[in-house]
Amino acid sequence: MKNLPKNKVFKAVLILTAACLLLLTLSGAVFAADRKIDDPVVEKWIKQFPDVPRSHWASIHIMRLTNEGAIAGMPDGTFGPERSITRAEFVTVVVGALLGKPEAPSANQHWAANIIKKAEDNNLLEAGEFATDTWNTPINRQEMAKIMARAMQYVQKEAPIANTASFSAKITDFASIGESYQPYVAQAYAKGIVTGYPDGSFGGGRQATRAEASTMVVRLLDQAYRLCEITFNPSVDVAADGRMKLAKAEQYLMKNLQSLKFYAENGKVYLEGNLVAVPAGFENWLYIRIIFKPSADLPIATYRTDTSILFHDQVNKLPGVGSFKEEINSYDLNGAKIKITSFNQIEDIVVTMGVRALNHTNTTYMEQEYEVYWVFDSENDNRIACINCIEWEKQVDKFYDLDQIFQW
């Protein structure tokens, strides 16, 4: 174990609930990297785009893409997340993110001429697929999906999914998507690059927005951002003792992880997430401890899907399935509510998530009833300690962009 400052060791000990959880929590402390809450890069992003609040569904994707220089804001200082994006603009973002910017065109050429040519040379577009006089036309969702699918195959070198029938069947308006686009939409949907609307439709002919474009490109670049469908087969995904196998449990944990975020907005601090439904015989388990700075003189606040009380913490019940949005508050020693208005009042946030098997045959204390735990905290730098509690002494570093979660 690294030599930790005394306050870090003390904080880790406070998180003890049982021997297994002690190991999990200490594993999170080992990787502490002095993460700064008042990040000037994020502060610049907040000021730069006043029309992209933290609660915007695409905020983290827009932040990442603009910080990397792949897309810029509008001349008036806004981002315009709901504005349409043209064919030339979208191809420019994709080519710049994947292949780098080509040379500037000559004076008598369209500003995107060399970019379109580079896209054609790398199989992102077919030759002449976008006629020159349509480059300034807003791109639609099925056209974006085609570029995404071709980018995965020809630039990212990802193997296509052989059978996409089960995925296309989930899209209620799949038959209305242009026939030449259907295979690409199915591939992009199956890979988690594009998703449908709440009613199950895809809207292939709808003009795409700058927020949608940013999200698709980020998912293309980093698979940790993708929203893939999960298929479950009890005959192969459940161990002999009734617990979910590690690889399958991680798929459910990744879906839950992608929805989880902490952010500040309008003088309030929020916890938000959406726990996906797990198969019969299993349940989600989420346990969050918010540790306030000593100067705040506040007790630890706990948010969890079960109601176990630890150390008389403030316990807030979270749903085991479905969405939640909780304003983070605390209470003084007399029980009076104290509103938390800034992340500067918070010392650390520790998150433990798992998949619980309700009726497994092995009841060994140290193994408990989980196939896998993921433990991470706000001081870690893009890192999750992954512990398989069947073999609880085994620990694996899983790298994940924690700025998706701790959005300060």
N, C-alpha and C positions, 0 to 999 in steps of 0.2 A: 504494500500500500504506500502511496505517496505520503510525504510528510505534510499533513494538513494543518492549517492554523487551528489553534485551540477552539475558537468559536465554531469552526466547521465541524470538528469532531463532536463537540457538544451538541450541535444542531442535529447531527446524524443520529446520535444516541437518543435524542428526544423523539425521533420518528419510529423508534422500536415498537413493534406490536407483537411480534413473535420471532423466534429464531430465524425462520426463513425470511421474514420481512426485514429483519435487521440486516441480513446479508444483502438483500435487494437495495435497501436504502443506502447502506454504506457504499455499494457499488456506484450509486449515483453520485455520492460525494467525492469518490476517487477521481472522477473525471471533471471536477470543477475547473472552470477556465476564466473566472472573474468576468463573467458576462456583464456588460454595462446596460442598465435600463435606459439611461438618457443618451441613446445612440444618435449622434449628430446627423448621420445619413438618413435615418428614419425621420428625424425632425425636419430635414430639408424636404423630404418627400411629402410630409404632411402639409407644409406650407406651399409646396409647389402645386399640389393638386387639391384644392379645397372642395372639388366636386367628387372626390373619392374618399368618403369616410371609412373608418375601420370596419364598419358593419356592412360595407358593400361586398357582395358575394365574390367579386373578382379582385378585391383590394390587394391581396398578397401577390397575385399573379402580376398585376399592374406594377406594384412596387418592385418586384424582382426584375421585370423586363426593362423598366425605365432605369433602374440602377445599373443594369448591365449595358445600357446604351442601345438596346435593340429597337426601342420605340420611344418617341418623344411626345411631349405635351403639345397643346395648342398655343398659338401666339399670345392669347390672352392669359396664359398661366394655368388654365384648366387642362384636364385630360380629355374630357368629352367621352366618358365610357359608353354612353348610349348612342353616340354618333356612328354612322356607317363608315366603313373603311373600303377604299377602292381596291380593285384588282392589283394595280401597280403598287399601292401602299402595302398590301398584305404580302405580296411576293417579296417586296423589299425587306420586310421584317424577317421573313423565313430565310431568305438568302443571306442576309446579314448575320443572323444567329447561327446558321449552319455552315456557311461557306465563306463568309467574309465579304466585304464590299468590293465590287469590281471597280475598274477605272471609270472616271467620269465620262459621260458621252460627249460627242462633239457638239458644237454650237447649234447645228441644225437638227439634232435628234431630240426625241422625247427624253426627259430627265431619267426615266426608268429603262431606257433601251438596253443598256448593257446588263442591267439586273435581270430583265426578262430573258435575255440571251443566255445568261449564266444559269438561270433556272431551267431553260430548255436543254442546255448542254449536260445538266446533271439529272435529267429525267424527272424534275419536279413538274414540268409542263411538257406537253407534246409540242412539237414545232408548229407555230401558228395557232395554238389552241386559243390564245387570247389575241384577237385582231388588234392592231395598233390603235384603231379609233375606239376601242372599248376599254382601254387601260384605265381610264378615269371613271369607269362604271363601277358602282358599288358591287363588291363581291357578295355572293350568297353562300349559305351554309354548306350546300352540297359541293360547291366549287372549292371551298376551303377544305372540306373533308377529303376531297380527291388529292389535293396538294399534300395534306398531312399523311395520307396513306402512302403516297409515292415517296415522300421524304423518309418515312420509317423504313421502307423497303430498299430504296436505292442509295440513300445517304447514311442513315443510321444502321443499315444492314440488319434490320430485325426480320426474322422469319415471319412470313404472313401466317395467319391462322387458317388452317386447312378448311375447316367447316364452320361457317359463320351463320348457318341457318337459325340456330337457337338465339342468336343475338338480333338478327334482322327481324325475327318474329316478335321481339319486344317492342319494336318501333311501330306504332299504330298506323302511321301514314306511309309506311315503307313503299307501298305500291305507287304512291304519287311522286316519289323521288325519281328523277330522270333515270332511265334504264342504264345509260352509260355510267352513271354515278353510283348506282346501287352497290356494286362490289366494294367501292372505295369507302362509302359511308359505313358499310357493314364492318370493314376492317378497322376503321378509325373508332367506331363505336365499341367493337370487341376489345380493342387495345386500351380503352379508357381515355382516348384523346378528346372525343366529342361525346356529349350526352344529349338526351332529349329534354323536352319540357315536362312540367308536372303532369300533364295529361297523357304522356307517353308518346307524343308526336315528336318528329324531328324538325319539320319545317325546312325542308331542303331548299325551297325557292325563296326563303326569307332573307332579306339583307342582313348580313352579319354586322355586329357592332364591334367597336374597338375593344370593349371589355371581353367579348367572346374571342376575338382574335388573339388578344394577349394571353388568355387562359389556354387556348389550344397550343400556342407556341411554347409556353412554359411546360405543358404536359408532354409535348414532343421532346423537349430538351431533357427533362428529368422525370423518370418513371415514377418517382415518389409522389408526384402530383396527380398521377392518373387515377381515374375512378373506374376500375374494372369491375365487371359483374363477377359474383362468386357462385360457383356451382358446388353442390355438396352431395356426396355419395356415401351414405353410412357404411357401406360394405368396405370402402377403402379409406375413408377419412376418420374413422373412429378406432381407437386402440382397443386391445382385448379387455382392458379394465374399464372401458366406457368413456375414457377421456378423448377429446378431439386431438388428432395428431398435430404435431408442431407446425408443419407447413400450412395446413388448412387454418389453424388457429391464427397464424400470423396474417392471413388474408383478411380475416374479420377485424383483427386489431388495426391493420393498416387503414381499412375503411373508416373505423372509428377515429383513428388518429388524424386523418385528413380533414375531419369535420371539426376538430377541437381547436379553439382559439381563445386567447385572452387579449382584450384590447380596451383602450380608453376612448370615450367619446362623450362630448358635452358634459365634462366634469364628473363622469362616472366611469367605473371600471367594471368590465363584464367578463363572464365566462360563458362560452357558447359551444354547442356541439350537437351531434346527432348520432345516436347509437343505433347501428343497423340491427335488424332482426337476425338472431342466430337460430339454428335448427332446434327442434324439440329435444329436450334433454340437456340443454345448455343455456347459460345466461351470461350476459355481459357483466363485468365487474370493473368499476371505475372508482378510484380513490384519489382524492386531491387534497393536499394539505398546503395552506397558505400561511407562511410564517412572516410576521410583520417585524419591522425593524425595532430594536430595543427602545429607541427613543419614542416610538409610538405607544408603548406600554399597552399593547393589545394582545389578547389571547390568540392562539392559533385557530384559524377557521378551516373547517373540513367540509368538503363536498363529496358525497359518495352515493352509489346506487343502493347500498344497504344501510341499515340504521344503527350499526354497531357504534358505540360511543367509546372514544379513546381519550384518556387523560382529560375528560370533561371539556373537550373542544366544542366549539360551536359547530354543530352538525347540520348540514343542509342536504336533504334528500334529493337525489337526481333520479329521473326515470331510467329503467333498465333498457328500454327501447324507445326510440323516437327523439325528437329535438328538444332542446332546452336552452334557455337564455337566462342567466342569473346575474343580477347585480351583486358585486362582491361588497359585503359589509362586514363589520365586526361589532363586538359589544364590549363595553367596559366591565369592570368587576361588579358593578351594580346591575348589570343586565341591560343597560341603555344602549341603543343602537348607535354606532359611530359609522358615518358614511366614509368610504374609501374613495378619494377623488383623484388619486395619482398612483402610478406604480412606484413612485419614490417612497411611498409608505410601506412597501413590501420588500422584505429581505430575500425571500426565496419562495418558489412554488414547486412542490414536488408532486409528480403525477405517477401513479401506478395503475396499469390497466391489464386486464386478463380476460380469459374465457373460462367460465366455471362449468365443470361437468357436474350435473346434479346428482347422478346415481352411478358413481364409479365404484369398482370393487376394492381398490387399494385405498386404505384409510390411514396409511402411515403419516404420522404427525408432520414430519418435515416436508413430505411431498404435498400435503394438503390436497385441495381438489382442483388444481389448476394445471393445464398443460403448459402454459407459458405466461410469464409476466414480462411486461415492458416497464422499465423504470427510467424516468428522466426528470431533470429539473431545470429551472430557468437560468442556472449558472453554467450549465453544460454548453459546450460549443458544438452544435450540430451532431449530437451523439446520444444514442439510447443504449442503456445497458439491458440486454435481452437475456432473461434467465428462464431456462426450462426447469420447472420445479419437479419434474420427474427425476432429473439429475441436477439437483439444485446447486451443486458446486460448480457447474459449468456456466460460464458467462461469456457472452459474445457482444462485441461492439457492433451496433448497427448505426450507420451514419444516416442522418435525416436532417433536412433543413428546418431546424426548430424555429426559425423566423416565421414559418407557417403558423405556428402555435402561439408563440409569445410575440404578439404584434405590437411591440413598443419600440 
